Amino acid sequence: MAYSSYSSLSRAQLTFEYLHTNSTTHEFLFGALAELVDNSRDANATRIDIYTEKRPELRGGFMLCFLDDGIGMDPNEATHVIQFGKSSKRSPESTQIGQYGNGLKSGSMRIGKDFILFTKKGDTLTCLFLSRTFHEEEGLDEVIVPLPSWDLKTKQPLTSDPEKYGIETELIYKYSPFKTEQQLMEQFDKIESSSGTLVIIYNLKLMDNREPELDVETDHQDILMAGTPVEGVKPERRSFRAYAAVLYIDPRMRIFIQGHKVRTKRLSCCLYKPRVYKYSSTRFKTRAEQEVKKADHLAKIAEDKAREAESKSLSFEAKLIHDVSKDSRAILRKVQDAAMMLRRDADMKKRILEAKQKALKEPKELNFIFGVNIEQRELDGMFVYNCSRLIKMYEKTGPQLEGGMACGGVVGVVDVPYLVLEPTHNKQDFADAKEYRHLLKSMGEHLAQYWKDTNIAQKGIVKFWDEFGYLSASWSAPPSSEARYKRRRAMEIPITIQCDKCLKWRTLPFQMDAVDKRYPDSWVCLMNPDGTQDRCDAPEKKQNLPCGILKKDKLTSEDKQKELAEKIKQQQEKLEALQKTTTIKSAADVKKLPLEVSMKPSTESSSQATRSSERSVTRPRSPPLPAHLKTTQSVTPSRAPSARATSQRPTRTPATPPQPPKVEPTRSRAAAKPSPAAAKPASKSAAKTPPPSRGSRTPAKASSAKAAAGQQRKRIMEQEDSEEEEDEEEEEEEEVDSQDSEDSEEEPQTKKSKMATAAGNRGKVIEKAPPPKRGKLDEVNTNSQPERKGLSTPIRQTAAHVAKSKPPEKAPQQEPENDPKNAQKDKGLLVEVRVNKEWYTGKVISVETNKQSVRWKVKFDYVPRSTPKDRWVFKGSDDVRLMRPPSPICQTPDTQQETERGPAPMEPDTTQPGTSREVTDSLVTMLRTMLRYFFPPAFRIPKDDVNSMTAEELVAFPLKEYFHQYESGLQSLCNSYQSRADARAKAVEEKSNSAEVRLKQADEKLQKLRTNIVALLQKVQEDIDINTDDELDAYIEDLLTKGD
């Protein structure tokens, strides 16, 4: 169908409002500025100047200018600028950034309302004017773009329509900042090179406060994002200089902002221990499939045209078979040639289709580069480039998403071609989000492998960062500015700088005086101290990166079976929980629910948690005691508060020895310290009493035991007198047996813990209390010893029995721990909470109580970033335990008051025969040895007096002053070592500097000697031609060889 037949059909039109709509794709303002920088790079520019000119009469107060020395545009090429969506750069194999033919229009309209473009190429000058102000003032709906041009030499207009030229220039003079032809020509004169382009954007967009979005006043060498705070924002999000420095993965074009050169970076050269990982995948098919469809469509069209031409050629040949005239043969040859050309075109497009179909099945290969940013460790994440242009930055993936210190400070870099991933129009994201997520996931796996390969975690993450000056606990704190740390960082990352003349990158050798050195903007290869790279004609050295390999852990068949069994078990547990769930069908069912619903899925697990918390209230648990102290627990009841009762009741049988008790501390200080009335072990008759049921252990059911307390008391008093002596003999035998068995199974306690226990016991000996009397009911111990003959578990007497048998002043009744008044006393307790199989210290800041349990809110002292700063825990659960009780000096007011309110510990009966005196003497001896070993010099108490001090004098020993003076002496000793080390380092540095000076002088002498040798050789032999030092050395070596 002929094209003329379409003339009556409707056509799509581009309205003026589309200029604003198109600009809204740029949410990130620096992305709009980068669009104009991309155009200069695609134009093969070697330099671009981005600067501002003050114009108070314009909105915003200044104009933003982009001047480059690229290839420029002639009048015909300039018309492509005003054609939205048309680009001559678009091809599958293209490495240019622009692909959509939209960047200049969308980017400039995002920055301001109007822009004017001046370009020079060959002998022509062209001006393009696109103004929203002009359209608004004139009330136009269609987009009109004046496009005059001039001759470069004569400055005369190049037009065949003077009237059109006059209208175009008149509009430019009226609505642009340049009011005369002379002012226009002055803008062309700014393009000093033989070709280039100047884009000027004015009438800038403003914020709500009527200030421009770009801040050029705060820093006169930069363009900042107005209203962006310094803290908490990545520098590339605030400073266009910082963003332009990392805009390209391999920068060649020099970028100047406000007349000052941008220190562009090749990120792989700015990292510590960089490593590259080869990655290939067949997952990225979206863009390749689009290219295959396009090639298939073009191949079909070309095939149809070729067949039609061949059919036409055959029919024409059959028609002229009897016509042998010259004209007929010429026409036939022309038709046959056309058919042959179309066939060749169809075959070529068919081969292109086959090549793209083959490439679709082939895996796409990418290079992942990882390294540690030791200059600013908080700036970490993945930098994803597309055709060397930055698309996404600081993307967290893999272990970095967990928020811990693992992989912290690591930067990843990858350059993705168009055939793998296609960017969006604003070049701030990728069109296929699913494939981009797959890319990040793959980078996360390789990131974890890189972290293993560097062995940073094995050596210690904190120690690693300390070496580079990161001494603060805050992750975002900058590194130390001390000279030694600066040298350490400079030694690991050599300086890479670009030559201003040849645009090649050079790596400078490390020099002590180069730390914090400011290099000039016009640095050239001649300034390179490396003799092999001090000429522009020397080839650029490629970065030699070690190659890593992703090592995937292969699961054995047993591991797979275990993993499958674990998954099946989890699904079964979920199914059972769902089966036990009660369906609520009416309001009556809601009333039947308990007041407090547990977070656990099944009621069975909730009841188990409640029972465990109830057991912890009546039976405190604590870490195991040292073996030699366990034997004295029944003999010296006053030490029970410091050596708490164990959480399990071990049974003794002839076949198996007792297992070490489970280490679980108590939840409150009151539960950890039994009353003096319950300090002595129970008698033999009490041990034979059957143990109470599980329900009788709870405070709520303690009143039911009071009815049987009277009968039990009577029976106990009758048997107590007759069996007292037998009980003492069995007690001593029990202590010997338990000491032997526990010594063989439990680890010995360290000296430090022994001294702490001894100190706690000594402090309680001083507080005098009436000695206990044997054979009374108040001697029934709530935490009784195991049964003497191993036949059954020992009885545990509750506080209610003691309350009925003795007056309140001697055995105060124990109140339930979930009582609100008692529970609030737990505030301020220092505890440890298990989170992810790790124990963290903290403090109880809030308490909640109900009929079944008590909950603590613990605020942690320090936890990783992935862990909350506080957590609710059940009092008495396995995930919380009390810390060691603090000394009286460092106790908080709450704990001091609690100690005052608690019963006074009783003085042990040292007249009874036993091993307590021996243990005390051994502890005193150990304390004396420790004091003598760490004795600080010039202490006010002589060192020899320690040997003669009694136990009471050792208790009163000024340990705080002792250790303070010891730490002071140790600090002064360390300072002296540090000063000596600094002095040695300074001497070595001075020696190194002098050696460098001598080496430089020797190099100068050698160079002068080589110059004289060349001059001498040229006098002897005039036709000699020696240009480099290598040629001279080779020539002299050749002369010596010939002489031999």
Secondary structure, DSSP 8 states (H G I E B T S, - for coil): --GGGGTTS-----BTHHHHHHHTT--SHHHHHHHHHHHHHHTT-SEEEEEEEE-TTSTTSEEEEEEE-S----HHHHGGGGSTT--TT--TT---S--SS-HHHHHHHHHEEEEEEEEEETTEEEEEEEEHHHHHHHT--B------EEETTT--B--S-HHHHHHHHHHHHHHSS--SHHHHHHHHHT--SSSEEEEEEEEE-B-TTS-BSEE-SS-TTS-EETT--STTS-HHHHBHHHHHHTSBSS--SEEEETTEE-----GGGSSEEEEEEEEEES---HHHHHHHHHHHHHHHHHHHHHHHHHHHHHHHHHHTSS---HHHHHHHHHHHHHHHHHHHHHHHHHHHHHHHHHHHHS-EEEEEEEEE-SS-TTS-EEEEEETTEEEEEEE--GGGGG-SSTTTTEEEEEEE-TTT--B-TTSSSBS-HHHHHHHHHHHHHHHHHHHHHHTHHHH-HHHHHHHTT--SSSTTS-----HHHHHHHHHHS--EEE-TTT--EEE----GGGTT----TT--GGG-S-GGGSSTTS--------EE--------HHHHHHHHHHHHHHHHHHHHHHHT-----SHHHHHTS-SS--SSSSHHHHHHHHHHHHHHHHS-------HHHHTTTTT-GGGTTTS---SS-----SSS----------SSHHHHS--GGG-S---HHHHHS----SGGGSGGGGGGGSTTHHHHHHHHHHHHHHTHHHHHHHHHHHHHHHHHHHHHHS----HHHHHHHHHHHHHHHHS------TTSGGG--TT----TTSSS------HHHHHHHS-TTTS-----TTSHHHHGGGTT-EEEEEETTEEEEEEEEEEEE-SS-EEEEEEES---TTS-SEEEEETTSTTEEE-----TTT--HHHHHHHHHS-------TTS-SSHHHHHHHHHHHHHHHHHHT--TT-SS-GGGGGG--HHHHHT--HHHHHHHHHHHHHHHHHHHHHHHHHHHHHHHHHHHHHHHHHHHHHHHHHHHHHHHHHHHHHH-TT----SHHHHHHHHHHHHHHH-
